Amino acid sequence: MPSRTSSSFIIPLVLIARSVYGLNWFTMSPALPTIAHEGGFPYWMLGLVPVAFYAATGIFQVPSGVVSKRFGPTRTYVLGLVVLSLGNMLIVISPSTFWVFLTRAISGIGAALFFASAGGVILGLQPSRPGLMMGLYNVAFAIGGGFGLAWGIIQEDFGWRISMFSGGMLGVLVAGVNFAAIRKIELVGRFSISDAMAQLKNPRIVEGAIAFLGTWGTYFAAGQLLPAYLQLELKTSISASGIESTPLLLASIVGGLATVVYDRVSRKKLLLFTVGILSIFPATFFGFQSSQIVISSLLVLGFFNEMSISVLYAYVHNIDPMNATASLAVVNTIQILLGMWVLPLLSIVASLYSWPMGWVAVGTIPLIPLVLLINAKISEQKTKPLIS
């Protein structure tokens, strides 16, 4: 186990990498309508472009354990950030449908390599504080994602190719710094496919992941497609569409920090159910053509969505603390592969009917899986205090 000094040094590095990772998830959001126009594919396919990314992420999440087992979690998350960033850089070659989907899939593989290994590293460094660690981990993602949405400013001034390439280059540079700093440090967090398959057989982990798949899907439907909605329906500029979407990520910062509540409350099932509902339903109001209503709804959804995702990670960690990395990989796989349908649901309903109808669908249908929490066996005891 690394010393306390090395832990205080490693955790900030991982969180910085996580922020740049989040940035590279969202830099394409403001650019998506422009890329679709140049590439000549219809707008109903807007929701399928992120699906290429998420499908690759979900499919390769568990196999990434082979890389983690062979090279260790630190090298694995660094490799993941490099691959994710390269996918964003390569997309500038062509806006054709095939190339866009291929490069998004490449980036998705990188995201799969990064997520569980980096998360397992910080959980392994602070195993008694899962709520705090997962809160910080997702706060870092939200900060980066907010900058990614605001990256539309660069696109408006220099074009989408420069914006995508610059975000990817930043990711490569940060990956290099992380590798140089921690490549020789042995850390916990390794897992194999057999470890992940064992977690996949745990009904409590699977049940929790499925219950919150709507939370995951709604969050990323908003983050990936809200700028497109603002540009195509409300006729906002590219930079404004990105900036007006950032309250989702800014509220997520506070929501992630609020996850420490999980470590202290005893009525955990009530907490999970409450934040689950509030993490989805506000999307219903995005269809109102009012900036005040959209921004207010984004703030509520962003806060409770990030809190619910972080609480879920903490809940899963407490089920089997010794296999935290494998558990995170399984949860992320289930949520991505079963929750990514929310994005094409939005773009297809918007194309067939209207954007307001699409947002109503996104804010209501994903609530259904939360019923699994009713019979879930959740420990109602407080975990170790945050400060000991």
N, C-alpha and C positions, 0 to 999 in steps of 0.2 A: 504493500500500500504506500503511495507517495506520502511524503511528509506534509505537514500543514502548510509549510512555506510553498512547496511545489503545488499544492492544491490551490492556494490563493493565486498562484501564477497561471495555472492551467485553465481554471474555470473561466476567467475573463477572455482568454484566447478562444476557447470554444464558443463563448457567447458572441464574440465579434464575428467569428466564422458563421455562426447561425444567423446573424443579422444580414450579412452579405448573401448568404444562402436565400434568405427571405426576399431580399431585393431582387434576386435573379428569378424568383417565382413570379414577380408582379411587373417587371419592366415591360412585358409584352402586352399587358392589359390595355394601356392607352393606345398602343400601336395596332391593336388587333383589327379595327375597322379599316385602317389604311392598308394593312397587309392583305386583308381580304379583298379590298377593291383592286389593288395592284395584281393580286394573284388570280383574280377572276372567279373566286368561289362565292356562292350565295351566302347571304347573311344568316340563314337558318343553320348554317354549318359553324357559326361562331362558337357555339357551345361544344362542338366536337373537337375543336383545336386543343383546348385544355385537356379534354379526355385522353388524347394521345399521350400527353405528359403524365396524367394521373394513372392511366393503364400501365404504362411502363414502370412507374414508381411502385404501384401495387404488386405487379407481377414479380419484380426483382427485389422487393423488400426482404423476403425471407432468404432467397438465394444469396443476398448480400452477406449473409452470415458466413458463407464459405470464404469470402475475401477477408472478413473480420477474423475468422478463426485462423487463417493462414498468416495474415500480416499484422493483426492487432487492430483494435478499434480506432486508435489515433490515425494511423496511416490510412485506414479505410474511409474515415470521414473526410480527410484531406483529399483523397482520390475522388470522392464523391463530389466535393465542391469544384474540383477541376473539371470533371466530366459535365456537370450541370452548367458551368460557365462556358465551356467550349460549345455546347449545344446552342446556347444563346448567341455566341459569336458566329457560328457557322450559318445561322439562319439568314444572315445578310447576303449570302450568295444568290439566293433566289426566293421570290415570294410565291412560287408555284405550290399548288396544293400538296403534291407529293413531298417536296422538300420541307415545307413548313411542318407537316405531320412527322416526318422523319427526324428533324432536328428537335422537335418537342419531345419525341420519344427518347432521344439521346439524353436530353436534359433530365428527363424523368428517371432514367437509370442512375444518373448521378445523384439525384435527390434520394433514391432508395439507398445508395451506398452511404450517404451522409447521415440520414435521420436517426436510425436506431443506434448506430455506433457512437455518434456524438452525444445523444441523450443518455446512453448507457455509461459513458465516461463521467459525466457530471453527477449522475445518480450514484455511481460507484464511489465517487469522492465524498459525497455527503448522503449516505444511505439512510440516515435517521431523519432527514428533512426532505422527503419526496415532494411535498406540496410546494415548498419554497423553490427547490431546484427546477421542477417542471414549470413553475410560474415564471422564473427567470428565463428558462429556455424558450418559452413561448413569447415572453415579452421581447426577447431579442429578435425573434422572428417577426413580430409585429412592427418593431422599429424599422427593420430592413424592408418589410413589405410596404410600409408607409412611404419610404423613400423610393421604392420601386414604382408605386403609383404616381408619385410626384415626378418621376423620371420623364413623364410626358412633356415637361418643360424643355428638356434636351431634345426630344423628338420634334417639337414644334419649331425649335430654332435651327436644328441641324439635320433633321430627318430621322426616320425610324431605324435606319441601318447604324448610324452613329450611336443612337441611344442603346440599341441592343448590344452592339460590340463593346461599348464602354462599360456597361454593366458586367458583361462577361469578363472583360479584362481585369476589372476590380476584383472579381471572384478569384481569378487565377493568382493575382498578387497576394491576396489574403491567405489563400491556400499555401503559397510558398512560405509566407511568414510563419504560419502554424507548423508546417513541416520542419522548418529549420529550428524552431524553438523546442518542439516536443518529440521529435522522431526517435530519440533514444530512451524516452521515459516509458516504462512498462506500466500499463494501467489495466484496471478491471474493465469488463464490458464485452469481452469476447463471447460469441455464441455461434453455434453451429445450426445447420438445418434440423438436426435431431432435437436440439433444444427448442427451436421454434415450433416444431411439430408437436412436441410435448405440451407446449403452451396452447396450441390450437385445439388440443383435446380437453382443455380445461373449460368446462361450461360457463364458469363465472366470468372468465376473461372474454370469451366469445360473446356472451350475453351482453356484457358492458359495451363492447365495441359495436355490436349491432344496434343497441339502444340509442347510441349517439351518432349513428352514421348520417342522420338527417342534419345534425348540428354541423358536422364536417362539410356536407354537401352545400348547405345554405351559405356558410361562410365563404366558400370558394366560388360559389356562383356569384355572390355579391362582389367579391374582390376581383374576379376575372372578367365579369361581364357588365358590371355597373358603369364603367367608363364607356363601353360601347353603347349602352342604353342612353347615357347622357349625351353622347355625340349624335347618335342616329335619331333619337326621339325628341330630345330637348334642345338639340342643335347647339350644344356648348362646344367650345374649342377643345382641341386635344389636351392642352395644358390644364385648362379648367376642369375637364372631365377627370383627370388624374387627381388634381388637388381636391376637388369636391368629394372624391371617394376616400381620401385619406382618413376622415374621422373613423371609419371602420377599423383601421389599424391603430390609430391613436388611442381609441377607447380600449382596444385590445391590450395595450400596455398596462393600463390600470386594472383591467380584468385579470390579466395574468398574475399581477402582484397580489390581487385579492384571493388567489388560490390558497394562501396561507390559512384561510378560514378552515379549509378541509382538515388541516392538522389539529385544529382546536375544537371543532364542533363534534357533538356526539350523534346528532340526528343526520347522518350522512345521506341516507336515502332521500329524505326530504330535500336536502341541499341539491343532490344530483337531479331530482325531478324538477325542481324550481328553475335552476339555471338552464336545464335542458329546454324547457318551454320558452324561456325568455331569450334563448340563443337562436331561435328559429322564427317565431311569430312576427317580430318587427319587420321582417322582409316584406310582409303584406303591404306595408305602407309606402314602399319605394315607388309604387305606381302612381302616387299622387304627384302631379306636376308642380310641386312646390319645393324649393330648395330647403326651406326651413323644416318641412316635414321629413324630407329625405335625410337631411343631416341629423336631425333628432333621432330618427329610426336607426341610422347607422351607428350612432353613439351607443344606443341601448343594445343593439345586436352585437356590436363589436365587444363591448364590455362582457356581456354574459356568454357570448360564444367562446371567447378566449378563456374565460373562467371555467366554463364547462369542459372544454377540451383538456385543460390543465388538470382539473379535478379528476377527470376520467383517467388520465395518465397516473396520477397519484394513487387512485383507487386500485388500478391494475398493479402498480408497483407493490402495494401492500399485500396483494394476494400471494405473490411469490417474489419477495425481495431479492433472492439469490439469482433469479433469472430475469432481471429487469430489462436487459437489452433485448432478449428474445421476446419478452412480453410486449414491449413497445413495437417491435417489428410486426408481430401478429396483429395487434390492434390497428396499426397504421395500414396494414394490408387489407384488412376487412373493411375499414372505413373508406379507404380509397376506392377499392373495387366495387363496393356496394353503394357508396355515396356519390360517386362521380356522375351518376345518372341525373342528378339534380341540374347540372349545367345544360345538357341538351334538352331537358324538360323545359327550362326557361326559354332557350332560343327557339325551340319548335313551337311552343305555345304562343310566344310573342309573334312569330311569323304567321301562324294560322289565325290567331285572334288579335291580340294586342299585347304590348309590353305590360300594362297594368294587370291583365289576366295572368301573364307569366309570373309576375311577382306574387300574386295571390297564391298561385300553385306552389311556388317555392316557399312561401311562408306558412303553408298549412299541411300539405301532403307529407313533408319530412317529419312532422310531429308524430306520426303513427308509430314508429319503432320504439318511442319512449315508453309504451305500455309494458315493455319487457321489464322495466324497473319495478313494477308492482310486486312481482314475486321474487325479485332478486334477493339473494342472501348477502347482505352488506353488513359488515361489522359496524356497530354503532358506538364503538369506543374511540376515545381521543387517541391520537398518535403522540409520539414524543414531542414535548414542547419545542418551539422554534429556537429558543435561547436556553441553553442548559448551563 
